Amino acid sequence: MVYGEPIDILLNLQAILTKYWGFSSFRPLQEDIIRSVLAGRDTLALLPTGGGKSLCYQIPAMASEGICVVVSPLIALMKDQVQALRDKGIKAVGIYHGMSRVEIDNAVDNCVYGDVKFLYLSPERLTAELIRSRLPKMNVSLLAVDEAHCISQWGYDFRPPYLRISEIRDIIPKTPVLALTATATPQVVNDIMENLQFSEPNVFQKSFERKNLAYIVFKEEDKLQRLLKICNNVKGTGIVYVRNRRKTREIADWLKMNNIDAEFFHAGLTGLERDAKQNAWMKERTRVIVSTNAFGMGIDKPNVRFVVHIDLPDSPEAYFQEAGRAGRDGYKAYAVLLYQESDLAELEQFHKRSFPPLETIKKIYNSLGNYFQLAMGSGKDQSFSFDLLGFSRHYAFDPFVVFNTLGFLEREGYIATSEALSNPSRLMFTLDNESLYRFQVANPKYNAFVKLLLRSYTGLFSEFGKINEKDIAARAGISEESAIKLLQEMHNMQVLHYQRQNKNPMITFIEERMPASSMSVSKEVYREREKFARKRMQAMTNYVRGRHGCRSLYLLSYFGETKGQRCGQCDICLERNKAGVSAYEFDQIFQLLKTYIEKNYSLELILDEADSTIPGEKIANVVRYLADSEQVIIDEDGKIHWK
């Protein structure tokens, strides 16, 4: 689309924003990012969680001719966004593992010959030959790369398939790239632009500072009682994050017993269960949701008043993203982290088990091939039901090690995994309207059933639609088994293509099975990744154990911001406020104390020798604060020692 004067651009963008999304104005930086994209510039948008990243590619795509290709590693989020666009009357499709070849072919054809506006792809699918061969036939207006930190090996969720995205730029050389992420250190920012072959550096970055969000850390032996106190003292909805599925149910049940409206949530629930629990929380029929990190991505609920972590996240990036789901409306909210000393040891253990030896990874990969009876060189794009516990028992592997190995193999692009809920039943008619009519006349047995399908679902001649066999059976007045049998019969007769829901998790082989010895992962690279993961874990440990610096400033510094001010509302700042000194005075006194403590001075001696310009009462208050926060101890002789 060619624009005239800048005012025309602004009016057009605002009209799109209001018509489809119902907003009267853009959030900070959104408009600048959109203008940069429309000017054809490669752009990196660094916006914290809740900053409205998706609109930064959706608006310019709607303002331009052609199709926007969106790369995302998060299938559940991808599906949510495709559905949200369709609900607005915007044509969008997603291609991900678990789909049949027929479904993928049909979806791509609709992108080439139809009026599809958005094509969502996982990074593995983007570089598949089927997609690469069809991309030049599409009029691609924009290549949007979501979760762009995945392209950096120094990022907290590095995925090697992201490195191949740059290959696509040769196929669509005139198409600008918009990279988006919520969390990235300065090193990762540079990596993103380099690996995506930006024509020039171009970063739009919103500060990571959340002035309305109070970061609190409690060292707590009885976490549940502290959680209950938070729920009772802080009004409004909240999220409680834990590390495993079992605890989600246990804690939600405990909260209910204590008169808190709570529900549990994790990736193992069915799609209907997830939707019901999520909607109840969104509409505030449920007040608190207790979840693994499966909850929150793509959910835009601005008035969350508290986020509590019962277990320690393994990196500041993960913590910042999850904690940042509180207070998106700009009003006061709390990000609370509860820990015990044993949690730090568990975090260390979790880290070790997250990096199985390379030989173990290769052994598990080889066992997967045997488990699915795949010959060497076969299996590409094939999907299989997978029972993790059954597989682990059969080959005598630790299930946790298998789980982490699957994650490693997925990030490396060998396999892809999906929960059962991401594969509902789907169908599409393979006959055109006229041929289908002739089939109905020739086969009266199926006539009424076909009419029911056409009345119940739209668009089944052009694309696959989600169906519910139980619902179809109820409308037809037959059993669910009979409905499934009719669908299967028509599938076998090539009247329609019926893809039945798989109720088990799935593993899809992205590449042909290869000898484990041929897996291209160097020990040096693997060690480097482990080292950087350990560095992030240590940064998380330092955040938890920190007693001197402002929590907000610590996180800002981690993400490369060095000019922030003390927040005044985190647990450390609140304690320091009791000392009755300014930030400047505190730092001045702290440096003074460091010198005297090294000399084994008592508080009385420090007060005698201290600079007369610093009031003794303020020095005593700072010492008291350091003792209360367990940074120093005062012995029987009154001498001060670092703890």
C-alpha positions, 0 to 999 in steps of 0.5 A, spaced: 500 500 500 502 506 498 501 512 503 500 519 501 502 525 507 504 522 514 497 524 517 494 519 512 498 514 515 496 515 522 489 516 520 489 509 516 493 505 522 488 508 527 482 506 523 484 499 523 486 499 530 479 501 532 475 497 527 478 490 529 481 491 536 477 496 539 482 501 541 482 508 540 490 509 541 496 506 541 501 504 547 507 507 547 512 505 542 507 501 538 506 506 533 513 508 532 515 500 531 509 500 526 511 506 522 518 503 521 515 496 519 511 500 513 517 504 511 520 497 509 526 497 515 528 491 519 526 492 526 527 489 533 521 490 538 523 489 545 517 490 549 516 487 556 510 482 557 503 485 556 506 491 551 502 489 545 507 486 541 502 482 536 499 488 534 506 491 532 505 486 526 498 485 525 496 492 524 502 493 518 500 487 515 492 489 515 495 496 512 499 492 507 497 488 501 499 481 501 500 476 507 504 476 513 508 470 515 509 469 523 514 465 526 512 462 533 515 456 537 509 456 541 503 452 538 498 453 543 499 461 543 499 460 535 493 457 535 490 462 540 492 468 535 489 464 529 482 463 532 482 471 535 484 473 528 478 469 525 473 471 530 475 478 528 473 476 521 481 476 518 483 470 515 489 466 518 492 459 518 497 456 522 501 450 520 504 446 525 506 439 527 501 434 528 497 436 521 497 431 516 500 432 509 493 434 506 491 439 511 498 442 510 497 442 502 490 445 503 493 451 508 498 453 503 494 453 497 489 458 501 495 462 502 498 462 495 491 463 491 486 465 497 485 471 501 489 469 507 492 475 511 496 471 516 500 465 516 503 462 522 508 457 522 513 454 527 520 455 525 521 448 523 515 448 518 518 455 515 524 452 513 521 445 510 521 444 503 514 444 502 513 451 505 520 454 501 517 452 494 511 456 495 513 462 499 515 465 492 508 465 490 505 468 496 505 476 496 509 476 503 508 483 506 512 482 512 516 476 516 514 477 523 519 473 528 516 472 535 520 470 541 526 472 537 530 471 543 530 464 541 535 465 535 541 467 540 545 461 543 546 466 549 538 467 550 534 463 555 530 459 550 535 458 544 532 454 538 537 452 533 531 452 528 531 459 528 538 460 525 535 458 519 530 463 518 535 467 515 535 463 509 528 465 507 530 472 506 534 470 500 527 467 497 523 473 499 529 479 499 524 485 499 520 483 505 522 487 511 523 483 518 520 484 524 523 481 530 519 481 537 521 479 544 519 481 551 526 479 554 533 480 552 540 482 554 544 487 550 548 481 548 542 477 545 539 484 542 545 484 538 545 476 536 538 477 534 539 483 529 546 479 526 542 472 525 536 475 522 541 479 517 538 486 519 540 491 513 542 496 519 541 496 527 534 498 528 531 497 535 525 500 539 526 498 546 521 500 552 524 500 559 523 494 563 521 498 569 514 497 572 513 502 576 507 500 579 509 493 580 512 491 587 517 485 587 517 482 594 521 476 596 520 472 602 524 467 606 518 462 608 518 456 611 510 455 611 509 457 604 502 456 604 500 460 610 504 466 607 500 465 600 493 465 604 495 471 607 497 474 601 490 472 598 486 475 604 490 481 604 491 483 596 484 484 593 483 482 586 485 476 581 492 472 582 496 467 579 500 462 583 506 459 579 509 452 581 513 447 578 509 441 577 502 439 575 501 435 582 502 441 586 497 445 582 491 441 584 494 440 591 495 448 592 488 450 589 484 444 593 488 447 599 486 454 597 479 452 596 478 449 603 481 456 606 475 459 602 479 462 596 476 461 589 481 457 586 482 452 580 488 449 578 491 449 570 497 445 567 498 443 560 495 436 561 488 438 561 484 437 555 482 443 551 475 443 554 478 443 561 483 449 559 478 453 556 473 452 562 478 454 567 481 460 563 474 463 562 472 462 569 478 466 571 478 471 566 471 473 568 473 473 575 468 467 577 475 464 579 479 468 583 486 465 583 489 460 578 494 455 580 499 453 574 505 451 571 508 455 566 503 453 561 498 458 563 499 466 561 502 466 554 497 470 550 492 471 556 491 479 556 488 480 563 490 487 565 487 487 572 491 481 575 493 484 582 498 479 584 503 473 582 506 469 587 511 464 585 511 458 590 517 455 586 524 458 584 524 460 576 530 458 573 532 464 570 531 472 571 528 472 564 522 467 566 521 470 572 520 477 569 516 474 564 511 471 569 511 476 574 510 481 569 503 478 568 501 482 574 498 490 574 498 491 566 493 496 567 498 500 571 495 500 578 499 497 584 500 490 583 505 485 587 510 480 584 511 475 590 517 470 590 517 465 596 523 460 598 526 456 603 534 454 603 532 447 600 529 451 594 536 453 592 539 446 592 533 443 588 534 449 583 541 446 582 539 439 582 534 441 577 539 445 572 544 438 573 538 434 570 536 439 565 543 438 561 543 430 561 550 427 558 550 427 551 551 420 550 544 419 554 541 424 549 543 420 543 541 413 547 534 416 548 534 418 541 536 412 538 531 408 543 525 413 540 527 410 533 526 403 536 520 405 540 516 407 534 520 402 529 523 407 525 528 404 520 534 409 519 532 414 514 525 414 515 520 417 519 520 425 517 514 428 518 511 422 521 507 423 528 506 418 533 502 417 540 507 417 546 507 415 553 513 418 557 512 414 563 511 407 559 517 409 554 521 411 561 519 404 564 521 400 558 528 402 557 529 404 564 530 411 563 529 417 569 522 420 566 525 427 568 531 426 564 527 423 558 523 429 558 529 434 558 532 430 553 525 431 548 526 438 550 533 438 547 531 434 541 525 439 540 530 445 540 535 442 536 530 441 530 530 433 530 523 432 533 517 436 535 512 435 541 505 437 542 500 435 548 493 431 546 489 438 547 492 441 541 490 436 536 482 436 536 478 432 530 478 436 524 475 434 517 474 437 510 470 435 504 475 433 498 469 433 493 466 439 490 459 441 491 457 438 485 460 432 486 458 431 493 451 432 491 451 426 486 454 422 492 448 424 496 444 422 491 447 415 489 448 414 497 442 415 501 445 412 507 449 418 508 445 424 505 442 426 512 449 426 515 452 430 510 447 435 510 447 435 518 455 437 517 454 442 512 449 446 516 453 445 523 460 447 520 462 452 514 468 453 510 469 445 509 470 445 502 476 450 502 479 448 509 479 444 515 474 445 520 474 443 527 469 438 529 466 435 535 463 428 534 459 428 540 456 434 538 454 431 531 452 425 534 447 428 539 444 433 533 444 426 528 440 422 534 445 417 533 451 414 538 458 417 538 461 411 535 456 411 529 458 418 528 465 416 528 464 410 523 460 414 518 466 419 518 471 414 517 467 410 512 466 417 508 474 418 509 475 411 506 471 413 500 475 419 499 468 424 500 472 427 505 478 427 509 477 426 517 483 427 522 480 424 528 483 427 535 489 424 538 488 423 546 495 422 547 501 427 547 504 426 540 512 426 537 513 428 530 520 427 527 522 433 523 528 430 520 529 422 518 531 418 523 539 418 523 544 414 527 545 417 534 553 418 532 551 422 526 547 427 531 551 434 530 552 437 537 559 438 539 561 437 546 564 444 546 557 448 544 553 444 549 558 445 555 557 453 553 550 452 553 550 449 560 555 454 562 550 460 560 544 456 563 548 456 570 549 463 569 542 465 569 540 460 574 546 464 579 543 470 577 536 468 579 539 465 586 543 472 587 536 475 586 533 471 591 538 472 596 540 479 595 539 483 601 542 490 599 540 492 592 533 494 590 529 488 587 527 492 581 534 495 580 537 488 580 532 486 574 533 492 570 541 491 571 540 484 568 537 487 562 542 492 561 538 498 564 543 502 568 540 508 569 534 506 573 532 509 580 530 505 587 523 503 586 521 504 594 516 499 594 520 492 594 521 488 600 528 491 600 527 498 599 521 498 604 526 496 610 531 501 608 526 506 608 525 504 615 532 506 616 530 514 615 536 515 610 536 517 602 539 512 597 545 517 597 546 517 604 545 509 605 550 508 599 555 513 603 554 509 610 554 502 607 561 504 603 564 507 610 561 501 614 565 496 609 571 499 611 570 499 618 567 492 619 574 489 615 578 492 621 573 489 626 570 495 629 564 495 634 558 500 632 561 504 638 568 505 635 565 506 628 560 512 631 566 515 635 571 515 628 566 516 623 565 523 619 562 528 623 558 530 617 554 523 617 549 523 623 550 517 628 543 516 628 543 514 621 549 510 621 546 506 627 539 505 623 543 502 617 547 497 621 540 495 624 537 494 617 543 490 615 543 486 621 535 485 620 536 483 613 541 478 615 547 481 612 551 482 618 551 480 625 553 483 631 557 479 636 557 479 644 563 484 644 558 489 639 563 488 633 560 487 627 561 482 622 559 480 615 554 474 615 
